[in-house]
């Protein structure tokens, strides 16, 4: 599928879909809990459906209702999957799933699509082995297909969390190990996502000690209790209409966003403010009025998913915009630093690739044929670029937006974006 995008002026109000990160965590905790858990207003997307399939293979019973999912958990006694667990394009499901599989008294085989089969997991595999499980890659490269055998018993490990999901996986699984666990963390990227995981552990009464995010002590032989929780709106998804308003000089209202939530991507609001957008934060809404933007230097280590969209914002900002300290952006569905550098150049952008980020100078974008690389955040970001480019922009692999934002096209059209599905 291809998007055809033309310059647009936006207006109106939109409801932001639920958080992918919270939804997948909720499914994992519901699987591990004793009894029935209720997940209210979850995100229903390709990624979260991959996670549903995964937890069902571990024995959970999932009932899909209109505005909620009911999950009957296994109380820590997970089934041995009867088939390979294919997590599709969901990196979060892969990494959390590896931890879940370490609690299974038997073998679990994981695979995914072509992008997932290039996602590294070697550090997490080593930690699972340190905790007395068995974990290895079938190709010996630390990437899927991966085989896990439990059950972990606890112990001590050290992990460089180049993605926070490595640490999240261990934090979710280790309370159900028979012995206590110590996790040393010499490197931690994306700290807010670990804060999110710890928030869930706190809600569910798990005992642990956090020593300044450098070391965690988790009591073993614990259990998870069933819960009923509402999933908050997704700040990662909100990034796209926010940036769209900022770069097109439009006024938008985004509904359902809770600034008391732990999601790190709410930092995008502060960045856009610093760039010159006028933003009002109300009770579960944000009003943004775009206009003249200015560049700056922004550390995206905590919010790597925002790099593609903010790179587009840099194209219209006066001066130079530097998006830095985000090397893990190269380890997502694509190498997003390289991909955004290449695709924005096709549209006439003045960009420079760094080892850990990207530099963008103000420029006039022109419509072009660009490659979305089957990366949902790249496709959506290039769609934003098309809203302010001269002429028409054609983006292929647009079907990938369904991975995290299935109603992206409808939402953007509802606020005036001229984005159409192009006939093949």
Backbone torsions as a table, in degrees:
resi	resn	phi	psi	omega
1	UNK	NA	143.6	178.6
2	UNK	-123.4	145.1	170.8
3	UNK	-97.3	139.1	170.1
4	UNK	-112.0	118.0	-172.7
5	UNK	-119.0	135.3	176.6
6	UNK	-124.7	157.4	-180.0
7	UNK	-54.3	141.2	-173.5
8	UNK	-146.4	153.9	169.1
9	UNK	-112.8	133.9	-172.1
10	UNK	-106.8	159.6	176.6
11	UNK	-166.9	158.2	174.3
12	UNK	113.7	-162.2	-177.0
13	UNK	-136.9	147.1	-178.3
14	UNK	-138.3	149.7	171.0
15	UNK	-93.8	129.8	-178.1
16	UNK	-88.6	134.0	-179.4
17	UNK	-66.3	167.7	-176.6
18	UNK	-67.7	160.4	-176.4
19	UNK	-72.1	125.7	174.6
20	UNK	-63.1	-45.2	-175.5
21	UNK	-62.1	-43.5	177.5
22	UNK	-68.2	-41.3	-177.1
23	UNK	-61.3	-44.9	-179.1
24	UNK	-68.3	-39.4	175.6
25	UNK	-62.1	-42.8	-179.7
26	UNK	-59.6	-42.3	178.3
27	UNK	-62.7	-40.8	179.7
28	UNK	-64.9	-45.6	-179.7
29	UNK	-67.6	-36.0	178.3
30	UNK	-64.9	-38.3	175.2
31	UNK	-58.3	-43.9	-174.6
32	UNK	-80.2	-13.4	-175.8
33	UNK	-81.1	158.3	173.1
34	UNK	-90.8	122.6	178.7
35	UNK	99.0	-167.2	-174.5
36	UNK	-99.5	128.4	175.3
37	UNK	-108.0	151.5	179.5
38	UNK	-119.4	124.4	177.9
39	UNK	-109.7	111.4	-174.5
40	UNK	-94.9	138.5	178.8
41	UNK	50.9	50.9	178.3
42	UNK	-72.5	165.9	170.6
43	UNK	-82.3	124.1	175.5
44	UNK	-102.9	98.3	-176.5
45	UNK	-140.8	176.7	179.4
46	UNK	-60.4	-42.0	179.8
47	UNK	-62.2	-46.7	-176.3
48	UNK	-72.9	-29.5	174.7
49	UNK	-68.5	-33.6	173.0
50	UNK	-61.3	-38.5	179.2
51	UNK	-69.3	-38.6	175.9
52	UNK	-58.6	-46.2	179.3
53	UNK	-59.0	-39.6	-178.9
54	UNK	-65.2	-49.7	-176.4
55	UNK	-67.7	-30.3	175.1
56	UNK	-66.3	-36.8	178.0
57	UNK	-66.0	-26.2	175.5
58	UNK	-85.9	2.5	172.5
59	UNK	110.0	-3.4	178.4
60	UNK	-69.6	151.0	172.0
61	UNK	-108.6	118.4	-175.5
62	UNK	-113.9	123.7	177.1
63	UNK	-109.6	116.9	-177.5
64	UNK	-89.8	117.5	175.2
65	UNK	-112.8	175.9	-171.3
66	UNK	-59.7	-48.3	-176.8
67	UNK	-120.8	12.9	-179.9
68	UNK	-158.3	159.0	173.4
69	UNK	-118.2	134.5	175.3
70	UNK	-105.9	127.6	-175.2
71	UNK	-124.6	119.3	173.5
72	UNK	-92.1	114.8	-173.1
73	UNK	-85.4	178.6	-175.5
74	UNK	-107.6	-1.0	178.0
75	UNK	61.7	28.1	177.8
76	UNK	91.4	-13.7	179.7
77	UNK	-98.1	80.0	-173.0
78	UNK	-78.0	148.1	176.5
79	UNK	-74.2	152.0	168.2
80	UNK	-76.3	121.3	-178.6
81	UNK	-56.7	140.0	-179.1
82	UNK	-82.7	-7.1	-179.0
83	UNK	-150.7	173.9	176.2
84	UNK	-61.0	140.3	175.2
85	UNK	-91.3	110.5	179.3
86	UNK	-101.5	110.6	-175.7
87	UNK	-93.8	12.2	174.8
88	UNK	60.2	-119.7	-177.3
89	UNK	-109.2	12.8	-171.9
90	UNK	-93.3	98.3	177.3
91	UNK	-64.7	-39.1	178.6
92	UNK	-60.7	-43.5	178.8
93	UNK	-64.8	-37.5	178.4
94	UNK	-60.2	-55.2	-172.9
95	UNK	-67.5	-44.0	176.5
96	UNK	-65.1	-37.6	179.6
97	UNK	-62.4	-34.9	177.6
98	UNK	-61.3	-39.4	176.1
99	UNK	-66.5	-42.7	177.2
100	UNK	-59.3	-43.0	-178.7
101	UNK	-64.3	-26.0	179.2
102	UNK	-69.4	-8.6	177.2
103	UNK	-97.6	-0.6	-177.7
104	UNK	-91.7	132.9	178.1
105	UNK	-84.5	65.7	-178.2
106	UNK	168.3	-173.9	-173.9
107	UNK	-93.5	138.8	172.2
108	UNK	-126.4	132.1	179.1
109	UNK	-111.0	126.4	179.5
110	UNK	-111.3	139.9	167.2
111	UNK	-143.3	-176.4	179.7
112	UNK	-165.2	-167.6	179.6
113	UNK	-75.6	-174.9	-173.0
114	UNK	-62.8	-31.3	177.9
115	UNK	-71.6	-42.6	-179.3
116	UNK	-65.8	-30.4	-180.0
117	UNK	-73.1	0.7	174.0
118	UNK	-117.0	13.7	178.8
119	UNK	-91.7	123.1	-177.7
120	UNK	-73.0	142.3	176.7
121	UNK	-139.2	14.2	-171.2
122	UNK	-59.2	-40.1	-179.2
123	UNK	-64.2	-39.4	178.8
124	UNK	-68.4	-38.3	177.9
125	UNK	-61.8	-40.8	178.5
126	UNK	-63.0	-41.6	-178.6
127	UNK	-66.8	-39.3	177.1
128	UNK	-61.1	-39.4	176.7
129	UNK	-66.2	-40.9	177.3
130	UNK	-57.9	-34.6	-177.5
131	UNK	-87.8	16.4	171.3
132	UNK	75.0	30.4	164.7
133	UNK	-100.7	-170.3	178.4
134	UNK	-132.0	122.4	-175.0
135	UNK	-144.9	130.1	177.8
136	UNK	-157.2	156.9	175.7
137	UNK	-92.0	137.2	-177.3
138	UNK	-66.0	-26.2	180.0
139	UNK	-98.0	1.0	178.4
140	UNK	70.5	18.6	-177.9
141	UNK	-114.4	9.3	178.9
142	UNK	75.7	10.8	-177.4
143	UNK	-121.8	157.6	176.9
144	UNK	-58.3	152.0	1.4
145	UNK	-65.3	141.9	-176.6
146	UNK	-129.3	142.0	177.6
147	UNK	-117.2	130.4	178.9
148	UNK	-122.9	138.4	171.7
149	UNK	-132.8	130.3	176.5
150	UNK	-108.1	-173.4	17.9
151	UNK	-109.8	136.8	176.3
152	UNK	-61.3	149.6	-179.1
153	UNK	-115.9	-2.3	-176.5
154	UNK	98.9	-171.0	-176.6
155	UNK	129.4	-145.7	-176.9
156	UNK	-131.9	140.1	176.7
157	UNK	-146.9	160.1	174.1
158	UNK	-125.8	132.9	-176.1
159	UNK	-137.5	131.0	171.0
160	UNK	-87.2	106.5	-174.7
161	UNK	-86.8	76.3	176.4
162	UNK	-62.0	-28.6	163.9
163	UNK	-120.2	138.9	-178.8
164	UNK	-60.8	-21.9	-176.4
165	UNK	-64.9	-25.8	174.1
166	UNK	-59.3	-50.7	-177.5
167	UNK	-68.3	-42.2	177.6
168	UNK	-54.8	-43.6	-179.4
169	UNK	-59.1	-45.2	179.7
170	UNK	-68.1	-37.9	-179.9
171	UNK	-66.1	-34.9	178.9
172	UNK	-72.0	-41.0	-173.4
173	UNK	-82.0	-38.5	-167.4
174	UNK	-65.0	-26.2	175.9
175	UNK	-61.7	-21.1	-179.8
176	UNK	-95.3	2.4	170.9
177	UNK	-69.6	155.8	-176.8
178	UNK	-71.0	-30.6	-177.7
179	UNK	-113.7	170.6	177.2
180	UNK	-67.9	155.8	-178.5
181	UNK	-128.5	138.2	171.5
182	UNK	-117.2	126.4	178.9
183	UNK	-118.5	115.1	175.0
184	UNK	-94.2	138.5	-172.0
185	UNK	-127.9	85.4	179.8
186	UNK	-70.0	-19.8	177.8
187	UNK	-142.0	131.2	177.4
188	UNK	-139.0	112.3	169.2
189	UNK	-94.1	158.4	172.8
190	UNK	59.4	46.4	-176.0
191	UNK	-52.3	-39.3	-177.9
192	UNK	-56.2	-29.2	179.7
193	UNK	-72.2	-29.0	173.6
194	UNK	-72.2	-38.9	174.6
195	UNK	-57.2	-40.8	177.0
196	UNK	-59.5	-46.4	179.4
197	UNK	-62.2	-43.2	179.4
198	UNK	-63.8	-34.6	176.8
199	UNK	-60.7	-40.3	175.6
200	UNK	-65.6	-43.0	178.2
201	UNK	-59.7	-39.7	178.6
202	UNK	-63.8	-45.5	179.8
203	UNK	-59.7	-34.6	-174.2
204	UNK	-95.5	9.3	171.0
205	UNK	75.0	25.8	-179.2
206	UNK	-80.9	138.5	-179.6
207	UNK	-92.6	124.2	177.3
208	UNK	-158.3	165.0	174.7
209	UNK	-125.4	130.2	179.6
210	UNK	-108.7	112.5	-179.4
211	UNK	-100.3	79.0	175.4
212	UNK	56.6	33.6	178.3
213	UNK	61.9	11.4	176.3
214	UNK	-98.3	-22.6	-177.7
215	UNK	-156.9	137.7	178.4
216	UNK	-124.2	136.2	174.6
217	UNK	-114.7	120.8	-176.8
218	UNK	-118.7	126.1	177.6
219	UNK	-70.3	134.3	-179.8
220	UNK	-85.1	174.1	174.4
221	UNK	59.6	37.1	176.0
222	UNK	-98.4	179.0	177.4
223	UNK	-142.2	155.7	177.2
224	UNK	-98.2	142.4	177.4
225	UNK	-101.6	152.8	178.0
226	UNK	-65.6	159.4	-173.6
227	UNK	-149.9	166.4	170.7
228	UNK	-132.3	112.7	-174.4
229	UNK	-135.9	144.0	174.2
230	UNK	-94.5	134.5	179.9
231	UNK	-83.3	125.0	179.0
232	UNK	-74.8	162.8	177.3
233	UNK	-64.0	155.3	-170.1
234	UNK	-94.0	113.6	177.1
235	UNK	-67.7	-27.9	176.7
236	UNK	-63.6	-43.7	177.3
237	UNK	-69.3	-36.4	179.8
238	UNK	-62.4	-23.4	179.9
239	UNK	-54.2	-36.4	-172.7
240	UNK	-72.1	-51.0	174.2
241	UNK	-65.7	-30.4	176.8
242	UNK	-62.6	-49.6	179.6
243	UNK	-67.1	-37.1	178.1
244	UNK	-58.0	-44.7	178.2
245	UNK	-65.1	-41.7	-177.1
246	UNK	-62.8	-41.2	-172.8
247	UNK	-84.8	-19.6	-179.5
248	UNK	-101.8	4.2	-179.6
249	UNK	64.7	36.8	-174.8
250	UNK	-108.5	161.4	174.8
251	UNK	-109.0	125.8	179.5
252	UNK	-133.8	154.2	170.6
253	UNK	-117.9	127.2	177.8
254	UNK	-109.7	125.6	-174.0
255	UNK	-104.5	150.9	171.0
256	UNK	93.0	3.8	-176.3
257	UNK	-89.8	128.5	-176.4
258	UNK	-110.4	110.2	-177.7
259	UNK	-74.3	-6.7	174.9
260	UNK	-84.3	-8.6	179.7
261	UNK	-74.8	161.4	-173.5
262	UNK	-84.0	-2.0	-174.7
263	UNK	-60.1	127.2	-177.3
264	UNK	-69.9	-26.5	-173.6
265	UNK	-69.0	-6.1	172.5
266	UNK	-64.5	-14.0	175.7
267	UNK	-62.1	-22.4	177.0
268	UNK	-57.6	-33.4	178.5
269	UNK	-59.1	-46.8	-179.5
270	UNK	-64.4	-38.2	179.2
271	UNK	-64.6	-45.8	179.8
272	UNK	-65.3	-35.7	174.0
273	UNK	-60.5	-46.2	-179.2
274	UNK	-63.7	-30.3	178.2
275	UNK	-77.6	-12.9	174.3
276	UNK	120.2	-2.8	177.4
277	UNK	-71.1	145.4	176.6
278	UNK	-92.4	121.5	-173.7
279	UNK	-131.3	130.7	174.7
280	UNK	-114.2	128.4	179.1
281	UNK	-106.4	118.7	-179.9
282	UNK	-114.2	-163.2	179.7
283	UNK	-80.0	100.8	-178.8
284	UNK	64.7	29.0	172.0
285	UNK	-152.2	160.3	173.6
286	UNK	-132.3	132.4	172.3
287	UNK	-109.7	127.1	179.0
288	UNK	-123.7	136.8	175.9
289	UNK	-124.6	109.4	-176.9
290	UNK	-79.0	-178.3	-178.9
291	UNK	163.1	-141.6	-178.1
292	UNK	-72.0	121.6	-178.2
293	UNK	-109.3	155.8	175.2
294	UNK	-127.9	151.6	-178.6
295	UNK	-77.6	-177.9	179.1
296	UNK	175.1	-176.9	177.1
297	UNK	-109.3	126.0	-173.8
298	UNK	-130.9	125.9	179.1
299	UNK	-85.0	113.7	-176.6
300	UNK	-104.1	19.9	-176.2
301	UNK	-58.0	-36.8	-178.2
302	UNK	-81.3	-17.8	-173.0
303	UNK	-135.0	61.5	-174.9
304	UNK	-62.6	-28.3	-177.9
305	UNK	-66.9	-15.8	-178.2
306	UNK	-83.5	-10.2	-174.8
307	UNK	-57.6	-47.9	-177.5
308	UNK	-59.5	-45.6	-178.1
309	UNK	-68.5	-41.5	-179.4
310	UNK	-69.7	-26.8	174.0
311	UNK	-63.1	-37.3	176.5
312	UNK	-65.9	-42.9	177.9
313	UNK	-58.8	-36.0	179.8
314	UNK	-62.7	-24.5	-178.7
315	UNK	-67.4	-25.9	-178.0
316	UNK	-105.4	-5.4	-177.5
317	UNK	-82.5	137.3	177.0
318	UNK	-61.4	140.7	177.3
319	UNK	80.9	-141.7	-173.0
320	UNK	-119.7	135.8	175.6
321	UNK	-114.4	125.5	180.0
322	UNK	-116.5	118.8	176.6
323	UNK	-106.5	110.4	-165.1
324	UNK	-131.1	172.8	176.3
325	UNK	58.9	40.6	-178.1
326	UNK	-136.0	54.0	-178.6
327	UNK	-61.9	-26.2	-178.6
328	UNK	-68.5	-11.5	174.5
329	UNK	-63.4	-18.8	176.4
330	UNK	-78.5	-9.1	-173.7
331	UNK	-110.3	17.2	179.9
332	UNK	-87.2	-155.4	-179.6
333	UNK	-55.9	-33.9	170.7
334	UNK	-133.7	174.4	167.8
335	UNK	-78.0	91.7	-169.8
336	UNK	-68.6	-24.3	175.3
337	UNK	-66.6	-50.8	-178.8
338	UNK	-66.4	-43.0	-177.2
339	UNK	-64.3	-45.8	-179.6
340	UNK	-67.5	-34.9	175.0
341	UNK	-59.0	-49.4	-175.9
342	UNK	-68.3	-44.6	-173.6
343	UNK	-74.7	-37.5	177.5
344	UNK	-67.5	-31.8	176.1
345	UNK	-62.8	-34.2	176.9
346	UNK	-61.6	-25.9	-179.6
347	UNK	-95.3	8.8	177.2
348	UNK	90.4	13.5	-177.8
349	UNK	-73.1	150.1	175.4
350	UNK	-99.4	92.0	-174.5
351	UNK	-128.6	155.4	178.5
352	UNK	-139.6	131.1	-178.2
353	UNK	-84.8	133.6	172.2
354	UNK	-110.1	164.1	176.0
355	UNK	-58.5	-37.8	-173.6
356	UNK	-119.4	21.8	-179.3
357	UNK	171.3	-153.1	-174.0
358	UNK	-152.2	146.3	176.1
359	UNK	-114.0	131.9	-179.9
360	UNK	-127.5	134.2	174.7
361	UNK	-111.9	152.4	-178.4
362	UNK	-55.2	139.5	-177.9
363	UNK	-159.0	166.7	173.9
364	UNK	-100.8	114.3	-179.3
365	UNK	-79.8	147.8	175.4
366	UNK	-122.5	147.1	178.8
367	UNK	-59.8	146.9	-177.8
368	UNK	-160.3	169.6	169.9
369	UNK	-88.7	121.6	-176.8
370	UNK	-128.1	160.5	-175.6
371	UNK	-105.4	120.4	177.3
372	UNK	-79.6	-7.8	175.3
373	UNK	56.6	23.6	-178.8
374	UNK	57.2	26.6	179.2
375	UNK	-110.3	113.4	-173.6
376	UNK	-55.0	-41.6	-177.6
377	UNK	-74.6	-29.2	174.8
378	UNK	-68.9	-45.9	179.2
379	UNK	-59.2	-47.6	-178.5
380	UNK	-64.7	-38.2	179.8
381	UNK	-67.3	-41.7	177.3
382	UNK	-66.5	-29.0	173.4
383	UNK	-63.4	-39.7	176.5
384	UNK	-62.7	-43.3	179.1
385	UNK	-59.2	-37.4	179.8
386	UNK	-65.7	-24.3	-179.9
387	UNK	-68.2	-20.4	-178.1
388	UNK	-122.4	5.9	179.5
389	UNK	-85.1	151.9	174.4
390	UNK	-77.4	121.9	-180.0
391	UNK	94.9	-163.0	-175.3
392	UNK	-101.4	142.1	176.5
393	UNK	-116.5	130.7	179.0
394	UNK	-114.7	125.9	-175.9
395	UNK	-121.8	121.8	178.7
396	UNK	-90.1	176.7	-175.8
397	UNK	52.7	33.7	-176.3
398	UNK	-68.7	-17.8	178.4
399	UNK	-61.7	-18.4	-177.5
400	UNK	-67.2	-14.9	179.6
401	UNK	-61.1	-22.2	-178.7
402	UNK	-66.1	-13.5	-178.1
403	UNK	-60.2	-43.0	-179.5
404	UNK	-129.9	-16.0	-171.8
405	UNK	-140.5	69.1	-171.9
406	UNK	-62.4	-24.6	179.4
407	UNK	-103.5	24.9	-178.7
408	UNK	-56.4	-48.8	-176.9
409	UNK	-62.4	-47.1	-179.2
410	UNK	-62.9	-41.9	179.7
411	UNK	-62.8	-46.7	-177.6
412	UNK	-66.7	-37.6	177.8
413	UNK	-67.1	-32.6	-178.2
414	UNK	-66.7	-20.1	178.9
415	UNK	-107.0	14.9	171.5
416	UNK	103.1	3.2	179.9
417	UNK	-70.5	133.8	176.2
418	UNK	-91.0	78.2	177.4
419	UNK	-122.1	122.7	-177.9
420	UNK	-124.1	154.8	170.2
421	UNK	-80.9	124.9	-176.6
422	UNK	-87.3	130.4	177.8
423	UNK	-64.7	133.1	-179.6
424	UNK	-73.7	NA	NA
